[in-house]
Amino acid sequence: MKFKQAAALLDNVPHISRHSARILYDFLLSEKPTDCLELGFAHGASSGYIAAALDELGTGALTSVDLESSAEFETTIEKTLDRLNLTSYVRIVREVNSYNWFLKKQIEAQTQNGVCVPCYDFIFIDGAKNWTIDGLAFFLADKLLRPGGWILLDDYGWRYADAIERGKTRSDGVTNRDLSEDQIAEPNIAAIFNLLVAQHPCYTDLKVQDQSWAWARKLAETPAQAGAKTVRYERKSLLRSRIQRWRAK
Ligand SMILES: C[S@@+](CC[C@H](N)C(=O)[O-])C[C@H]1O[C@@H](n2cnc3c(N)ncnc32)[C@H](O)[C@@H]1O
């Protein structure tokens, strides 16, 4: 589906601007990812643009994950994709608590002989905007991202402080008063991007767009993955006697 056609049907659906949608759509047409993952779909606007690009490419699939509560939205992702007639490109997953649990299950399913086999070419993290949740999401997503694949984080400059100023006490399930002053003041996604993604030895082509989108590409050749490691489980009593023997030496 052409961008213009998708935009005409998605213009009133939050949360992606036409400008950002164009960037996302053009990126997909040029990179041609086969398997895409979106963490945080809300009403399905960005999912709709991703599906439109896959349709234009004639191939590919999107898995999109959000919370169960997203089924209560007036405009659900199902309605949005239905309007575009692009439902077949998207697998919708709803989790009770977090996409991090979905990622845990995916890693489990992709693990063969103790090694996780990556299965996505593009992962878009656009959910909680929180250091604890999305910092973990990045490391989990990294296990599932194929070498040469792209990761995109939205809300690079977003701060809890700005949401509080607008009168919000909760943002994506996180209660603001439970956060420390410096966590409220600091853009959490920027911290994740600069301290975790940018410093990760396997990521290159780092780019921050419009103080909002942060891109990084996984090296095509990543250091060889270590083979499966054997975990030795010992009974506590056995472990205790080993420690005692070691201390006695
Ligand atoms: C900004 S919206 C996503 C917008 C969408 N990607 C778009 O551009 O149209 C953020 C979404 O992330 C979801 N979300 C936040 N934290 C989450 C978590 N820990 N697990 C799953 N979904 C989460 C929220 O329910 C919300 O629908």
The ligand as an ORCA input file, in Angstrom:
! r2SCAN-3c Opt
* xyz 0 1
  C       3.089      5.601     22.694
  S       2.085      4.208     22.714
  C       2.580      3.320     21.275
  C       2.294      4.065     20.024
  C       2.395      3.276     18.742
  N       3.659      2.574     18.591
  C       2.204      4.223     17.594
  O       3.180      4.935     17.252
  O       1.102      4.302     17.045
  C       2.749      3.219     24.010
  C       2.045      1.904     24.207
  O       2.914      1.077     24.962
  C       2.146      0.261     25.811
  N       3.002     -0.168     26.923
  C       3.604      0.592     27.863
  N       4.333     -0.150     28.686
  C       4.203     -1.422     28.267
  C       4.730     -2.676     28.717
  N       5.555     -2.748     29.763
  N       4.375     -3.790     28.045
  C       3.525     -3.749     26.991
  N       3.024     -2.586     26.499
  C       3.350     -1.446     27.126
  C       0.985      1.136     26.252
  O      -0.124      0.339     26.629
  C       0.748      1.984     25.003
  O      -0.309      1.468     24.242
*
